[in-house]
Amino acid sequence: MSVSVLRLINQPGWNCKLSQDGISILTPTKQEAIHLAQNYGYTLSETAAKIKGKVRIGWKRCKQPIEFYGWMASQKPSTPIENTDRFLPVGGVVFCSQLQLPVELLRRMVAAADNERPVSIIRQDNHKQIIVNKPMSDMLQTSPEIATQRVMTRFWLPEDLAELERRLRNESRFTWTYSGGLNEQTWAILTTEFEAFEVEGIWYRQGTCLTAPQLVPIPPRAFAA
């Protein structure tokens, strides 16, 4: 590990243990765990590669630790918050196609890991779904690797997508019942709570599905480019 990380984990209230499957770091609070993951993610994944295991970050009363694996260090990002097409699992229950994340997105990932409802986060500038938790991946009947690479415009009817964009511009949070694609073979009626938020100049939307999807026939104009 780097000197900076060693200094952090040697502070009072921190703990570090070596086990058969890797290294476990216990931080005093969730906020400090998020700070460590956000600022030293590459170093931790590089350490995991060296020990041929994983590095796990937990905190008091933690349900889902943040985990780093050796394969994440295959290509070092050039800047601290550069978006990279990688795959970051947090405790196996939330997944992201960006390894380096601004702290607000990382906080939302941890919250999604604790949420029993299906949760996803989409970038508004390119409509790419970058974060899903396991309930969302299960609901979509899609592996998280594929789900977190999808451009979501294909899974909306054009008029519903236009209405969604209009409402996101005028309302920061709302609940809406609409129809959409779960995957390339399945269409459903969904009730979702949407929230628009901004992180470092980029707008995102978070969707939390509130009810079980009701399967319906695929509309003729579905899955347009």
Solvent accessible surface area in square Angstrom, and as a share of the most:
residue,aa,sasa,rsa
1,M,67,0.30
2,S,41,0.27
3,V,94,0.54
4,S,48,0.31
5,V,0,0.00
6,L,76,0.38
7,R,172,0.63
8,L,34,0.17
9,I,15,0.07
10,N,118,0.60
11,Q,73,0.33
12,P,131,0.83
13,G,59,0.57
14,W,26,0.09
15,N,64,0.33
16,C,53,0.32
17,K,132,0.56
18,L,138,0.69
19,S,60,0.39
20,Q,197,0.88
21,D,74,0.38
22,G,5,0.05
23,I,20,0.10
24,S,38,0.24
25,I,2,0.01
26,L,83,0.41
27,T,1,0.01
28,P,51,0.32
29,T,60,0.35
30,K,64,0.27
31,Q,109,0.48
32,E,60,0.27
33,A,0,0.00
34,I,3,0.02
35,H,91,0.41
36,L,0,0.00
37,A,6,0.05
38,Q,34,0.15
39,N,75,0.39
40,Y,52,0.20
41,G,2,0.02
42,Y,41,0.15
43,T,28,0.16
44,L,0,0.00
45,S,0,0.00
46,E,62,0.28
47,T,11,0.06
48,A,0,0.00
49,A,45,0.35
50,K,151,0.64
51,I,65,0.33
52,K,189,0.80
53,G,22,0.21
54,K,37,0.16
55,V,0,0.00
56,R,71,0.26
57,I,0,0.00
58,G,10,0.10
59,W,20,0.07
60,K,140,0.59
61,R,201,0.73
62,C,36,0.22
63,K,159,0.67
64,Q,48,0.21
65,P,25,0.16
66,I,0,0.00
67,E,12,0.06
68,F,2,0.01
69,Y,58,0.22
70,G,18,0.18
71,W,129,0.45
72,M,0,0.00
73,A,18,0.14
74,S,96,0.62
75,Q,128,0.57
76,K,137,0.58
77,P,16,0.10
78,S,97,0.63
79,T,69,0.40
80,P,109,0.68
81,I,77,0.39
82,E,61,0.27
83,N,62,0.32
84,T,20,0.12
85,D,111,0.58
86,R,30,0.11
87,F,37,0.16
88,L,3,0.01
89,P,14,0.09
90,V,0,0.00
91,G,21,0.20
92,G,36,0.35
93,V,32,0.18
94,V,0,0.00
95,F,23,0.10
96,C,0,0.00
97,S,1,0.00
98,Q,11,0.05
99,L,8,0.04
100,Q,11,0.05
101,L,4,0.02
102,P,11,0.07
103,V,51,0.29
104,E,56,0.25
105,L,0,0.00
106,L,4,0.02
107,R,106,0.39
108,R,39,0.14
109,M,0,0.00
110,V,2,0.01
111,A,59,0.46
112,A,4,0.03
113,A,12,0.09
114,D,66,0.34
115,N,53,0.27
116,E,162,0.72
117,R,114,0.42
118,P,24,0.15
119,V,1,0.01
120,S,6,0.04
121,I,0,0.00
122,I,9,0.04
123,R,27,0.10
124,Q,34,0.15
125,D,93,0.48
126,N,68,0.35
127,H,42,0.19
128,K,33,0.14
129,Q,4,0.02
130,I,1,0.00
131,I,0,0.00
132,V,0,0.00
133,N,0,0.00
134,K,93,0.39
135,P,38,0.24
136,M,14,0.06
137,S,8,0.05
138,D,81,0.42
139,M,27,0.12
140,L,9,0.05
141,Q,129,0.57
142,T,15,0.09
143,S,48,0.31
144,P,24,0.15
145,E,93,0.42
146,I,102,0.52
147,A,0,0.00
148,T,1,0.00
149,Q,82,0.37
150,R,19,0.07
151,V,74,0.43
152,M,18,0.08
153,T,36,0.21
154,R,81,0.30
155,F,6,0.02
156,W,17,0.06
157,L,18,0.09
158,P,73,0.46
159,E,85,0.38
160,D,28,0.14
161,L,30,0.15
162,A,62,0.48
163,E,56,0.25
164,L,0,0.00
165,E,35,0.16
166,R,109,0.40
167,R,44,0.16
168,L,17,0.09
169,R,177,0.65
170,N,105,0.54
171,E,63,0.28
172,S,80,0.52
173,R,134,0.49
174,F,14,0.06
175,T,68,0.39
176,W,41,0.14
177,T,78,0.45
178,Y,26,0.10
179,S,18,0.12
180,G,2,0.02
181,G,7,0.07
182,L,2,0.01
183,N,11,0.05
184,E,75,0.33
185,Q,138,0.61
186,T,23,0.13
187,W,1,0.00
188,A,0,0.00
189,I,55,0.28
190,L,13,0.07
191,T,28,0.16
192,T,9,0.05
193,E,51,0.23
194,F,7,0.03
195,E,30,0.13
196,A,14,0.11
197,F,18,0.08
198,E,93,0.42
199,V,9,0.05
200,E,112,0.50
201,G,60,0.58
202,I,48,0.24
203,W,127,0.45
204,Y,3,0.01
205,R,4,0.02
206,Q,31,0.14
207,G,5,0.05
208,T,13,0.07
209,C,4,0.03
210,L,58,0.29
211,T,68,0.40
212,A,80,0.62
213,P,39,0.24
214,Q,116,0.52
215,L,119,0.59
216,V,49,0.28
217,P,122,0.77
218,I,77,0.39
219,P,31,0.20
220,P,141,0.89
221,R,129,0.47
222,A,16,0.13
223,F,40,0.16
224,A,49,0.38
225,A,128,0.99
